């Protein structure tokens, strides 16, 4: 018996929880990244000031919608390792500069170099007038924004915007738009993620919500093993039945096995006829082996039979409380013709598809990083 084992036995009563919990944390780091390891794609580069050409240290460089990110060193250099193959948006941000991004298609087993430049922001000082009436109006708009942006699922109840003061709103004739002077810091205690969300656009009118931005995910530290287990279950539930899950299953030819039923219909009206769709009719080869073209006419009805609707979905749909929860049903429409998707299930054009139903119900509070896969994914 070595010294470490003797110490462990001596402190068994007080130490076993810590040992188990550290093991769970180690699994936490491994589970979402299992499919990424082995891809061996490395991104390097330098971030500089556009005007002076000087290197910019401590700039934030990340892959949008993922856990992959870093900061530049004292010479403005960065390195991102174990990046999965596929289409990605590389985003660079820094206080005092306008964000910059580059879209790229990465192939496994290669190294890539990107030299990126940032433009200084022009800060215009404005007179700020604060009174009770304006404060109440801002608070009302904030409450509405939180509900529309984060969503109304059970997960949204455990999700908060840490710095709402960076938000500004414009509302007129029932339309609401929002801008943010800094990235939104979003803490999701339902899934165990902290997001920096660089909001580009938010617009709401009638039944339409349109938003775009670049989220960067980091892991939260659970308070105990119970919370960690909840995160594991909630992450898997958030992924299962999601748009990404559907597109990955579609590309793999596994929609039936994964619990999806697909129909085509001409409108959202429930009395309209619907027709069964063969999955292989929805995809065509893309410009590269890593991309495919999603193409169909009308509306695609996607039913995920392995999970029922969230309790709050009935309230959102204004259904009677006694209504029995049904399988999750979503609708997808192409915004302007066929659109590209990559092998990670990402719709390359953020406005390439319009969604209704359950996909529209689940928003920021139900998002997991793009590289997340359930623990049993490889064996499915």
DOKEMAR-409905 format. One record per residue (C-alpha): residue in one letter; residue number from 1; x, y, z. Coordinates in Angstrom, 1 decimal, always signed. Each point is the difference from the previous one (the first is absolute). Last residue first. Layout:
N
{'A',NUM,{X,Y,Z}};
...
This chain:
380
{'X',380,{-26.2,+4.8,-31.6}};
{'X',379,{+3.3,-1.1,+1.4}};
{'X',378,{+1.8,+3.3,-0.7}};
{'X',377,{-2.8,+2.0,+1.6}};
{'X',376,{-0.1,-1.9,+3.3}};
{'X',375,{+1.5,+2.9,+2.1}};
{'X',374,{-2.3,+2.6,-1.7}};
{'X',373,{+1.7,+2.4,-2.4}};
{'X',372,{+1.1,+3.5,+0.6}};
{'X',371,{+2.2,+1.6,-2.7}};
{'X',370,{-2.5,+2.8,-0.9}};
{'X',369,{-0.1,+1.1,+3.7}};
{'X',368,{-3.4,-0.5,+1.7}};
{'X',367,{-3.0,+2.3,-0.5}};
{'X',366,{-3.1,-0.4,+2.1}};
{'X',365,{+0.1,+3.4,+1.8}};
{'X',364,{+0.7,+1.7,-3.3}};
{'X',363,{-3.3,-1.1,-1.7}};
{'X',362,{-2.4,-2.9,+0.1}};
{'X',361,{-3.5,+1.0,-1.0}};
{'X',360,{+0.9,+0.7,-3.6}};
{'X',359,{+1.3,-3.5,-0.4}};
{'X',358,{-3.2,-1.3,+1.7}};
{'X',357,{-2.4,+1.7,-2.4}};
{'X',356,{+1.5,+2.2,-2.8}};
{'X',355,{+3.4,+0.2,-1.7}};
{'X',354,{+1.3,+2.2,-2.8}};
{'X',353,{+3.1,-1.2,-1.8}};
{'X',352,{+3.0,+1.6,-1.7}};
{'X',351,{+0.0,+2.9,+2.4}};
{'X',350,{+3.2,-1.1,+1.8}};
{'X',349,{+1.5,-1.0,-3.4}};
{'X',348,{+2.3,-3.0,+0.8}};
{'X',347,{-2.7,-2.1,+1.5}};
{'X',346,{+2.1,-2.1,+2.4}};
{'X',345,{-0.6,-3.8,+0.2}};
{'X',344,{+3.7,-0.7,+0.7}};
{'X',343,{+0.5,-1.3,-3.5}};
{'X',342,{-0.9,+3.4,-1.5}};
{'X',341,{-3.4,+1.3,-1.2}};
{'X',340,{-0.5,+2.1,-3.1}};
{'X',339,{-3.4,+1.6,-1.0}};
{'X',338,{-2.5,-0.7,-2.8}};
{'X',337,{-2.4,+2.9,-0.7}};
{'X',336,{-0.4,+3.3,+1.7}};
{'X',335,{-1.3,-0.5,+3.6}};
{'X',334,{-0.4,-3.8,-0.1}};
{'X',333,{-2.8,-1.0,+2.3}};
{'X',332,{+0.2,-2.3,+3.0}};
{'X',331,{-2.8,-1.1,+2.3}};
{'X',330,{+0.2,-1.6,+3.4}};
{'X',329,{-1.9,-2.7,+2.0}};
{'X',328,{+1.1,-1.3,+3.3}};
{'X',327,{-2.1,-3.0,+0.9}};
{'X',326,{-3.3,+0.9,+1.7}};
{'X',325,{-0.7,+1.1,+3.6}};
{'X',324,{-3.6,-0.8,+1.0}};
{'X',323,{-2.2,+3.1,+0.1}};
{'X',322,{-1.4,+0.7,+3.4}};
{'X',321,{+1.7,+3.4,+0.2}};
{'X',320,{-1.8,+1.2,-3.1}};
{'X',319,{+2.3,+1.1,-2.7}};
{'X',318,{+1.3,+3.6,-0.2}};
{'X',317,{+2.9,-1.1,-2.2}};
{'X',316,{+2.5,+1.5,+2.6}};
{'X',315,{-2.1,-1.6,+2.8}};
{'X',314,{+0.2,-3.4,-1.7}};
{'X',313,{+3.7,+0.4,-0.6}};
{'X',312,{+0.5,+0.7,+3.8}};
{'X',311,{-0.5,-3.7,+0.7}};
{'X',310,{+2.8,-0.9,-2.5}};
{'X',309,{-1.2,-2.1,-2.9}};
{'X',308,{+0.4,-3.7,+0.0}};
{'X',307,{+3.2,-1.8,-0.9}};
{'X',306,{+0.8,-3.0,-2.2}};
{'X',305,{-2.5,+0.8,-2.8}};
{'X',304,{+1.8,+3.0,-1.5}};
{'X',303,{-2.3,+1.3,-2.7}};
{'X',302,{+1.4,+2.1,-2.8}};
{'X',301,{-2.5,+1.7,-2.4}};
{'X',300,{+1.8,+1.4,-3.0}};
{'X',299,{-1.8,+3.0,-1.6}};
{'X',298,{-0.2,+0.9,-3.7}};
{'X',297,{+2.7,-1.2,-2.3}};
{'X',296,{+3.1,-2.0,+0.8}};
{'X',295,{+3.8,+0.4,-0.1}};
{'X',294,{+2.8,-0.4,+2.6}};
{'X',293,{+3.3,+0.1,-1.9}};
{'X',292,{+2.9,-2.0,+1.5}};
{'X',291,{+3.4,+1.1,+1.2}};
{'X',290,{+3.2,-1.8,+1.1}};
{'X',289,{+0.6,-1.7,-3.4}};
{'X',288,{+0.1,+3.5,-1.6}};
{'X',287,{-2.4,+2.0,-2.3}};
{'X',286,{-3.0,-1.9,+1.5}};
{'X',285,{-1.6,-3.2,-1.0}};
{'X',284,{-3.8,-0.1,+0.2}};
{'X',283,{-2.2,-0.6,+3.0}};
{'X',282,{-3.7,-0.1,+0.7}};
{'X',281,{-1.0,-2.9,-2.3}};
{'X',280,{+2.2,-2.4,+2.0}};
{'X',279,{-2.4,+0.5,+3.0}};
{'X',278,{-3.0,-1.4,-1.8}};
{'X',277,{-2.9,+2.3,+0.8}};
{'X',276,{-3.5,-1.0,+1.1}};
{'X',275,{-2.7,+2.4,-1.1}};
{'X',274,{-2.2,+2.4,+1.9}};
{'X',273,{-3.5,+1.2,-0.7}};
{'X',272,{-1.1,+3.3,+1.4}};
{'X',271,{-2.4,+0.0,+3.0}};
{'X',270,{+2.7,+1.0,+2.5}};
{'X',269,{+0.8,+3.3,-1.8}};
{'X',268,{+3.8,+0.4,-0.1}};
{'X',267,{+0.1,+0.0,-3.8}};
{'X',266,{+0.8,-2.1,-3.0}};
{'X',265,{+1.1,-3.2,+1.7}};
{'X',264,{+2.9,-2.3,-0.1}};
{'X',263,{+0.5,-2.8,+2.5}};
{'X',262,{+3.0,-1.3,+2.0}};
{'X',261,{-0.1,-2.3,+3.0}};
{'X',260,{+3.1,+0.0,+2.3}};
{'X',259,{+0.9,-2.5,+2.7}};
{'X',258,{+3.7,-0.5,-0.5}};
{'X',257,{-0.5,-3.3,-1.9}};
{'X',256,{-2.5,+1.7,-2.4}};
{'X',255,{+2.4,+2.9,-0.6}};
{'X',254,{+3.1,-2.1,-0.5}};
{'X',253,{+1.2,+0.8,-3.6}};
{'X',252,{+3.1,+1.5,+1.5}};
{'X',251,{-0.7,+3.4,-1.6}};
{'X',250,{-3.5,-0.1,+1.4}};
{'X',249,{+1.1,-1.0,+3.4}};
{'X',248,{+2.4,+2.9,+0.2}};
{'X',247,{-2.7,+2.3,-1.3}};
{'X',246,{-2.5,-1.2,+2.6}};
{'X',245,{+2.5,+0.1,+2.9}};
{'X',244,{+0.9,+3.6,-1.0}};
{'X',243,{-3.6,+1.0,-0.1}};
{'X',242,{-0.5,-1.4,+3.5}};
{'X',241,{-1.8,-3.3,+0.7}};
{'X',240,{+2.7,-1.1,+2.5}};
{'X',239,{+2.5,+2.8,+0.6}};
{'X',238,{-1.9,+1.7,+2.8}};
{'X',237,{-0.8,-3.4,+1.6}};
{'X',236,{+3.6,-0.9,-0.1}};
{'X',235,{+1.0,+3.2,+1.6}};
{'X',234,{-2.7,-0.3,+2.6}};
{'X',233,{+1.2,-3.5,+1.1}};
{'X',232,{+3.6,+1.0,+0.3}};
{'X',231,{-0.8,+3.3,+1.7}};
{'X',230,{-2.2,-1.9,+2.6}};
{'X',229,{+2.9,-2.3,+0.6}};
{'X',228,{+2.3,+3.0,+0.7}};
{'X',227,{-2.5,+1.5,+2.4}};
{'X',226,{+0.0,-3.2,+2.0}};
{'X',225,{+3.8,-0.3,-0.1}};
{'X',224,{+0.3,+3.4,+1.8}};
{'X',223,{+0.2,+3.7,-0.6}};
{'X',222,{+0.6,-0.5,-3.7}};
{'X',221,{+2.8,+2.0,-1.7}};
{'X',220,{-1.3,+1.8,-3.1}};
{'X',219,{+1.4,-1.0,-3.4}};
{'X',218,{+0.7,+2.7,-2.6}};
{'X',217,{-2.0,+0.8,-3.1}};
{'X',216,{+0.6,+2.8,-2.6}};
{'X',215,{-3.1,+1.3,-1.7}};
{'X',214,{+0.0,+2.0,-3.3}};
{'X',213,{-3.1,+1.9,-0.8}};
{'X',212,{-3.3,+0.0,-1.9}};
{'X',211,{-3.5,+0.6,+0.9}};
{'X',210,{-3.4,-0.1,-1.7}};
{'X',209,{-3.3,-0.6,+1.9}};
{'X',208,{-3.2,+0.1,-2.0}};
{'X',207,{-3.4,-0.4,+1.6}};
{'X',206,{-0.9,+3.6,+0.0}};
{'X',205,{+3.2,+1.9,-0.3}};
{'X',204,{+3.4,-0.8,+1.6}};
{'X',203,{+3.5,+1.0,-1.0}};
{'X',202,{+3.4,-0.8,+1.4}};
{'X',201,{+3.2,+0.5,-1.9}};
{'X',200,{+3.7,-0.3,+0.4}};
{'X',199,{+0.2,-1.2,+3.6}};
{'X',198,{+3.4,-1.2,+1.1}};
{'X',197,{-1.0,-2.7,+2.5}};
{'X',196,{+2.5,-0.9,+2.6}};
{'X',195,{-1.5,-3.2,+1.4}};
{'X',194,{+0.4,-1.8,+3.3}};
{'X',193,{-1.1,-3.7,-0.1}};
{'X',192,{-1.2,-2.5,+2.5}};
{'X',191,{-3.2,-1.1,-1.7}};
{'X',190,{-2.7,+1.2,+2.5}};
{'X',189,{+2.3,+2.5,+1.7}};
{'X',188,{+0.3,+2.0,-3.2}};
{'X',187,{+1.9,+3.2,+0.5}};
{'X',186,{-0.1,+2.5,-2.8}};
{'X',185,{+2.5,+2.9,-0.3}};
{'X',184,{-1.2,+2.2,-2.8}};
{'X',183,{+2.9,+1.4,-2.1}};
{'X',182,{+0.4,+3.8,+0.3}};
{'X',181,{-2.0,+3.0,-1.3}};
{'X',180,{-3.0,-2.3,-0.6}};
{'X',179,{-2.8,+0.7,-2.5}};
{'X',178,{-3.7,-0.8,+0.1}};
{'X',177,{-3.0,+0.3,-2.2}};
{'X',176,{-3.7,-0.1,+0.9}};
{'X',175,{-2.9,+0.6,-2.4}};
{'X',174,{-3.5,+0.6,+1.3}};
{'X',173,{-0.4,+3.4,-1.7}};
{'X',172,{+3.4,+1.1,+1.4}};
{'X',171,{+2.5,-1.4,+2.4}};
{'X',170,{+3.7,+0.7,+0.1}};
{'X',169,{+2.1,-1.7,+2.6}};
{'X',168,{+3.5,+0.3,+1.5}};
{'X',167,{+1.9,-2.8,+1.7}};
{'X',166,{+3.3,+0.4,+1.9}};
{'X',165,{-1.9,+0.3,+3.4}};
{'X',164,{-1.2,-3.7,-0.4}};
{'X',163,{+3.4,-1.2,+1.3}};
{'X',162,{-0.6,-3.5,+1.5}};
{'X',161,{-2.6,-1.1,-2.4}};
{'X',160,{-1.6,-2.9,+1.8}};
{'X',159,{-0.9,-3.7,-0.6}};
{'X',158,{-1.7,-2.3,+2.5}};
{'X',157,{-3.5,+0.9,-1.0}};
{'X',156,{+1.1,-0.3,-3.6}};
{'X',155,{+0.6,-3.7,+0.4}};
{'X',154,{-3.7,-0.6,+0.8}};
{'X',153,{-0.8,+1.4,-3.4}};
{'X',152,{-1.1,+3.6,-0.7}};
{'X',151,{+2.8,+1.3,-2.3}};
{'X',150,{+3.3,+1.8,+0.7}};
{'X',149,{-0.6,+2.6,-2.7}};
{'X',148,{-3.8,+0.5,+0.2}};
{'X',147,{-0.4,-0.2,+3.7}};
{'X',146,{+3.2,+2.0,+0.7}};
{'X',145,{-1.1,+2.7,-2.6}};
{'X',144,{-3.4,+0.4,+1.6}};
{'X',143,{+1.5,+0.5,+3.5}};
{'X',142,{+2.5,+2.4,-1.5}};
{'X',141,{-2.7,+2.0,-1.7}};
{'X',140,{-1.9,+0.3,+3.3}};
{'X',139,{+3.2,+1.0,+1.8}};
{'X',138,{+0.8,+2.7,-2.6}};
{'X',137,{-3.5,+1.5,+0.4}};
{'X',136,{+0.3,+0.0,+3.8}};
{'X',135,{+3.4,+1.8,-0.2}};
{'X',134,{-1.4,+2.5,-2.5}};
{'X',133,{-2.8,+0.9,+2.3}};
{'X',132,{+2.2,+0.1,+3.1}};
{'X',131,{+2.6,+2.4,-1.6}};
{'X',130,{+3.3,-0.4,-1.7}};
{'X',129,{+1.3,+2.3,-2.7}};
{'X',128,{+3.3,-1.0,-1.5}};
{'X',127,{+1.8,+2.6,-2.1}};
{'X',126,{+1.9,-1.8,-2.7}};
{'X',125,{+3.7,-0.6,-0.4}};
{'X',124,{+0.9,-1.4,-3.4}};
{'X',123,{+2.5,-2.8,+0.0}};
{'X',122,{+1.6,-0.9,-3.3}};
{'X',121,{+1.0,-3.6,+0.1}};
{'X',120,{+3.5,-1.0,-1.0}};
{'X',119,{+0.2,-2.4,-3.0}};
{'X',118,{+1.3,-3.5,+0.6}};
{'X',117,{+2.3,-2.0,-2.2}};
{'X',116,{+0.3,-3.8,-0.5}};
{'X',115,{+2.9,-2.1,-1.2}};
{'X',114,{-1.3,-3.6,-0.4}};
{'X',113,{+2.2,-3.1,-0.2}};
{'X',112,{-1.3,-3.5,-0.6}};
{'X',111,{+1.3,-3.4,+0.9}};
{'X',110,{-1.3,-3.2,-1.6}};
{'X',109,{-1.1,-3.5,+1.1}};
{'X',108,{-3.7,+0.5,-0.5}};
{'X',107,{-1.3,+2.6,-2.5}};
{'X',106,{-1.2,+3.5,+1.1}};
{'X',105,{-2.5,+2.2,-1.8}};
{'X',104,{+0.3,+3.7,+0.9}};
{'X',103,{-2.1,+3.0,+1.0}};
{'X',102,{+1.9,+2.9,+1.3}};
{'X',101,{-0.9,+2.3,+2.9}};
{'X',100,{+0.7,+3.4,+1.4}};
{'X',99,{-1.3,+1.8,+3.0}};
{'X',98,{+0.4,+3.8,+0.1}};
{'X',97,{+2.7,+1.1,+2.4}};
{'X',96,{+0.1,+1.8,+3.4}};
{'X',95,{-0.3,-3.2,+2.0}};
{'X',94,{+1.1,-2.9,-2.2}};
{'X',93,{-1.7,-2.6,-2.2}};
{'X',92,{+1.1,-2.5,-2.6}};
{'X',91,{-2.4,-2.5,-1.5}};
{'X',90,{+0.8,-3.1,-2.1}};
{'X',89,{-3.1,-1.3,-1.7}};
{'X',88,{+0.1,-3.7,-0.8}};
{'X',87,{-0.9,-2.4,-2.8}};
{'X',86,{+1.3,-3.5,+0.6}};
{'X',85,{+2.8,-1.9,+1.7}};
{'X',84,{+0.2,+0.1,+3.7}};
{'X',83,{+2.5,+2.3,+1.7}};
{'X',82,{+2.4,-1.9,+2.2}};
{'X',81,{+2.3,+3.0,+0.7}};
{'X',80,{-0.5,+3.7,-0.2}};
{'X',79,{+3.2,+2.1,+0.0}};
{'X',78,{+0.3,+3.8,+0.5}};
{'X',77,{+2.6,+2.7,-0.7}};
{'X',76,{-0.4,+3.7,+0.9}};
{'X',75,{+3.6,+0.2,+1.2}};
{'X',74,{-0.9,+0.2,+3.7}};
{'X',73,{-2.2,-3.1,-0.5}};
{'X',72,{-3.4,-0.2,-1.6}};
{'X',71,{-2.9,-1.4,+1.9}};
{'X',70,{-1.7,-3.4,-0.5}};
{'X',69,{-3.1,-1.7,-1.2}};
{'X',68,{-1.7,-3.3,-0.8}};
{'X',67,{-3.2,-0.7,+2.0}};
{'X',66,{-2.1,+0.6,-3.1}};
{'X',65,{-2.7,+2.2,-1.5}};
{'X',64,{+2.6,+2.2,-1.8}};
{'X',63,{+3.6,-1.3,+0.0}};
{'X',62,{+1.9,+2.3,+2.2}};
{'X',61,{+2.7,+2.7,+0.2}};
{'X',60,{-0.2,+2.5,+2.9}};
{'X',59,{+2.7,+2.7,-0.3}};
{'X',58,{+2.4,+0.0,+3.0}};
{'X',57,{+2.9,+1.5,-2.0}};
{'X',56,{-0.4,+2.0,-3.1}};
{'X',55,{+3.0,+0.3,-2.3}};
{'X',54,{+0.7,+3.3,-1.6}};
{'X',53,{-1.1,+0.7,-3.6}};
{'X',52,{-0.7,+3.6,+0.9}};
{'X',51,{-3.3,+0.3,-1.9}};
{'X',50,{-1.3,-3.5,-0.2}};
{'X',49,{+1.1,-1.0,+3.5}};
{'X',48,{+1.3,-3.5,+0.0}};
{'X',47,{-1.0,-3.6,+0.7}};
{'X',46,{+2.4,-2.8,-0.9}};
{'X',45,{-0.6,-3.5,-1.0}};
{'X',44,{-0.3,-3.7,+0.8}};
{'X',43,{-2.7,-2.6,-0.6}};
{'X',42,{+0.7,-3.7,+0.6}};
{'X',41,{-2.1,-2.9,-1.3}};
{'X',40,{+0.9,-3.3,+1.6}};
{'X',39,{-3.3,-1.7,-0.5}};
{'X',38,{+1.1,-2.6,+2.6}};
{'X',37,{-1.9,+1.7,+2.8}};
{'X',36,{-3.2,+1.7,-1.1}};
{'X',35,{-2.4,-3.0,+0.4}};
{'X',34,{+0.9,-0.3,+3.6}};
{'X',33,{-0.3,+3.7,+0.8}};
{'X',32,{-3.4,+0.2,+1.7}};
{'X',31,{+0.7,-3.0,+2.3}};
{'X',30,{+3.6,+0.7,+1.0}};
{'X',29,{-0.1,+3.2,+2.0}};
{'X',28,{-3.0,-1.2,+2.0}};
{'X',27,{+1.6,-3.3,+0.5}};
{'X',26,{+2.9,+1.7,+1.8}};
{'X',25,{-2.6,+1.9,+2.0}};
{'X',24,{-1.6,-3.3,+0.9}};
{'X',23,{+3.3,-1.4,+1.2}};
{'X',22,{+0.5,+3.1,+2.1}};
{'X',21,{-3.4,-0.7,+1.5}};
{'X',20,{+0.9,-3.6,+0.8}};
{'X',19,{+3.3,+1.0,+1.7}};
{'X',18,{-1.7,+2.9,+1.9}};
{'X',17,{-2.7,-2.3,+1.3}};
{'X',16,{+2.5,-2.6,+1.0}};
{'X',15,{+2.2,+2.4,+2.0}};
{'X',14,{-1.8,+0.6,+3.2}};
{'X',13,{-0.8,-3.6,+0.9}};
{'X',12,{+3.0,-1.4,-1.7}};
{'X',11,{+2.6,+2.2,+1.5}};
{'X',10,{+2.2,-2.8,+1.3}};
{'X',9,{-0.8,-2.2,-3.0}};
{'X',8,{+1.0,+2.8,-2.5}};
{'X',7,{+3.1,+0.7,+2.0}};
{'X',6,{+1.0,-3.6,-0.2}};
{'X',5,{-0.7,-0.2,-3.7}};
{'X',4,{+2.2,+3.1,-0.6}};
{'X',3,{+2.8,-1.4,+2.0}};
{'X',2,{+0.1,-3.3,-2.0}};
{'X',1,{-1.5,-3.3,+1.0}};
